Amino acid sequence: MKSITTNFTVEIFDEKPLRGYFEHNELGDNCAGELLFEGNNLIDYDGVFELPKEVIQILRDMDFYVGEEFE
């Protein structure tokens, strides 16, 4: 499953456990990271200090649960 917006690309791989990545379309690796899930719940991420708000919204639009602790 992949979502591309003006600023970010978010892709979730079809494997167990679920994992994926996000990457800023212009900044590339300077604003990118790995996403780790348990079921449909985001449990962790790596790569940046703070998960971008736009990535949080993309994940929610993709029907993933992203808890308030990631905001």
C-alpha positions in Angstrom: 0.0 0.0 0.0 1.5 3.3 -1.1 0.4 6.9 -0.7 2.1 9.9 -2.4 1.3 13.5 -1.6 2.9 16.7 -2.6 5.4 16.4 0.2 5.7 12.8 1.3 5.7 9.2 0.0 4.5 6.6 2.5 4.6 2.9 1.8 3.5 0.0 3.9 4.8 -3.4 2.9 2.5 -6.5 2.8 4.4 -8.6 5.2 4.2 -9.7 8.8 4.9 -7.9 11.0 3.8 -4.8 9.1 6.4 -2.3 8.5 6.9 0.6 6.0 8.7 3.9 5.4 8.1 7.5 4.8 10.3 9.9 2.8 10.0 13.6 2.0 9.8 14.0 -1.8 12.3 16.8 -2.0 14.5 16.3 1.1 14.8 12.6 0.7 16.9 10.9 3.4 17.1 14.1 5.4 13.4 13.6 6.3 12.7 9.9 6.1 12.3 6.9 8.4 11.0 3.4 9.1 7.5 2.7 10.4 6.8 -0.3 12.6 3.3 -1.7 13.3 1.6 -4.2 15.5 -1.6 -5.1 13.6 -2.9 -1.7 12.4 -1.3 0.2 15.2 1.8 2.3 14.7 4.1 1.3 17.6 7.4 2.9 16.7 9.3 4.8 14.0 12.9 5.5 13.3 14.9 8.1 11.3 13.7 11.5 12.5 13.3 13.1 16.0 9.6 13.9 15.4 7.1 12.1 13.1 5.9 14.8 10.6 2.2 15.7 11.1 1.6 15.1 7.4 2.8 11.5 7.7 0.6 11.0 10.7 -2.4 12.2 8.7 -1.5 10.0 5.7 -1.3 7.0 8.0 -4.7 7.8 9.5 -6.2 8.2 6.1 -4.8 4.8 5.2 -6.8 3.4 8.3 -3.9 3.0 10.6 -4.1 3.9 14.3 -1.6 6.5 15.3 -1.7 7.3 19.0 -1.5 10.8 20.5 2.0 10.0 21.7 3.3 10.4 18.1 1.9 13.9 17.8 
